Amino acid sequence: MVSRSYSNLLDLASGNFHSFSREKKRFPRVATVTGVLSELDDDNNSNSVCSDAPSSVTQDRIIIVGNQLPIKSHRSSTGKLSFSWDNDSLLLQLKDGMREDMEVVYIGCLKEQIDVVEQDDVSQRLLENFKCVPAYIPPELFTKYYHGFCKQHLWPLFHYMLPLTPDLGGRFDRSLWQAYLSVNKIFADKVMEVISPDDDFVWVHDYHLMVLPTFLRKRFNRVKLGFFLHSPFPSSEIYRTLPVRNELLRALLNADLIGFHTFDYARHFLSCCSRMLGLSYQSKRGTIGLEYYGRTVSIKILPVGIHISQLQSILNLPETQTKVAELRDQFLDQKVLLGVDDMDIFKGISLKLLAMEQLLTQHPEKRGRVVLVQIANPARGRGKDVQEVQCETEATVKRINEMFGRPGYQPVVLIHKPLQFFERIAYYVIAECCLVTAVRDGMNLIPYEYIICRQGNPELNKTIGLDPSAAKKSMLVVSEFIGCSPSLSGAIRVNPWNIDAVTEAMDYALIVSEAEKQMRHEKHHKYVSTHDVAYWARSFIQDLERACNDHVRKRCWGIGFGLSFRVVALDPSFKKLSIEHIVSAYKRTKNRAILLDYDGTMVQPGSIRTTPSRETINILNKLSSDPKNIVFLVSGKDRKTLTEWFSSCDNLGLGAEHGYFIRPNDGTEWETSSVVSGFDWKQIAEPVMRLYTETTDGSTIETKETALVWNYQFADPDFGSCQAKELMEHLESVLTNDPVSVKTGQQLVEVKPQGVNKGLVAEKLLTTMQEKGKLLDFILCVGDDRSDEDMFEVIMGAKDGPSLSPVAEIFACTVGQKPSKAKYYLDDTAEIIRMLEGLSSASDQTASTTSVPTKDVF
């Protein structure tokens, strides 16, 4: 059974209309104008839904969204359109990895422009016969979107080409970005026409639709959404030049699972998230995840495979056998080196030709015996650069052939006309070696296809004169800059820019022993045959299902406008602290304790000014002057600093160096909360920290009475994090026999005596108040990092104990949405200050006008 929304579309297509209890909004079939940013925030969508309407789906369904539908269209001489599956489309091939009970729906564009009058009929036929939903994009808009933003901005940048001059990709054009948004919005509308949001999975493909996750997440907060990038993802130094860099990153983070071909691409993406959005990732049990507003965005690293059964079926065709026999005779007594590339600037065709020229120059004996066949597929993009590559290629081929050619021998055969698939397969079969010298490429499946074709079949083996029982052989020379390179451990990897290295690799591939060729082929064939497109799709979907497992149990709501929209997903027991609620509880209670962290709680993290503002001092004075309150500020800072900063707060209790030093108020002496044997360990730890400070620009050492802190807040985030891990391991090894603990915090590594933590202040406060017979009926504890979790643990653990009133109101609150022992959160320091202002205003008015005697707490 299909979903209700999908049934509606089927009914509309078939002309059968049913009345439903709720009116369904119909989305425009065609965009009539190039969309504007205001579309992102249309009034009907301003309130994001936390849960969507119940679905009638009884089987899993996945909606696959790509730039193009896996459909071929043909218009007859009479003008009638006919459609068939495009068997070469990856989107169609990945169905082999789906469970048999999983329904697949496709959304994308058709390659052929459809007249407006035909669109309804075409949509109906495609939906009924192929379960495809076409997105119709006006020609002008499509040109700006695809040939403009995608091919002029994203594609060159993702392949490491910067627009340093107008000729190199062109300057950033805001109108092209608007077109990109508009088309992604049209795709989102098409998804919304068919989706059952509680049940369906959505899998979005490639850089053409990078902002689509935001549009979908905005409509359906719990949508089960995966995204796979089929191109490279550049390093942060390249990506950060894109004017809309943050918008694209945040849009991708609205997916549940993001897939990349290689670890390098994933690493670059994670580095961009760290440097531009301040997000850090964690690896747990082999899975990489980014915490993003309570949601875990999983990262998948898996190169795509090929459709082996399709290749084998082509290999079995009679015309393939005929073509192989023709090529066998054409290249009789010659060894064929094969290149198959698109005609674009990143495929390194000219570099390959230069290497071939050098090979024939340095090895005259190979002239007449070695041929390079270069199949140049038509370029997918347009522009001056494509024409320049084509002219350079043709000129180089002409020069080589004139220099080394002779009657009956042409050293380079350039094929720049479209070939049928079986013809390309035939070239694979007869090639001694396959060369891929791309200077940058996302995946490139040519080597995989070559390996399978070289495995052959009995008929082809007979055609080329191979013993059917003999082990198969092949050789690969691949660029180290393509996505499939890490997977092909038996290939000769080269730097394509190094012509000498490519020449040597080509020579070695021709002279290597037969046994080595067989060994390399066997290794590659084993990998390629087990990691096909079905394996890739199955693995991605399994990970997507796992990534979406906790959708149901979390509370979700949307925040932010436009492309800054994101979903906050929290455990049901983890709530945002209502200021009205805490102020109400504050007014009802008489014995209150307030425990506050400072850095990251009272002052913005990363702020240049760390001293308390006048506003903060006034709030603390009002709260601590209330005779019903005991207020403690517990910080990792030393007692000298805290004494200077809060000298005007007479009744404020201070806990310095994570609670090792405690001072109940300004009129008392500092006390120690625990016994420490000594600090001789500092003489060991400080030289180690100094070593890392010297090698890590921007890092500093903070020396406290009881602790040492290495801070890398102003260092390079990636290098600083790497150095922090090394430093932690180094300190742990040299301080093994000392009674200290080595811990990491927010951009810091700290060494301090064992047992010293902020929880000591909370424990001592509860114990002292219990001994005095004053059971607390209100506790507020606020902090922002791991060191504050000890305070949260103590006060939450005391909830049902004898140290608190049976009706005590407990508010453990962390700053930001993250895993915590606290039960409440506020978004940032501004909300913390606002909440404390509310409490200070609610205090008895007499507290601010009447002299209050010093409160003896400890």
Summary of the structure (lengths in Angstrom):
residues: 858
radius of gyration: 33.4
end to end distance: 69.4
largest distance: 111.0
contacts: 2824
relative contact order: 0.07
helix: 42%
strand: 20%
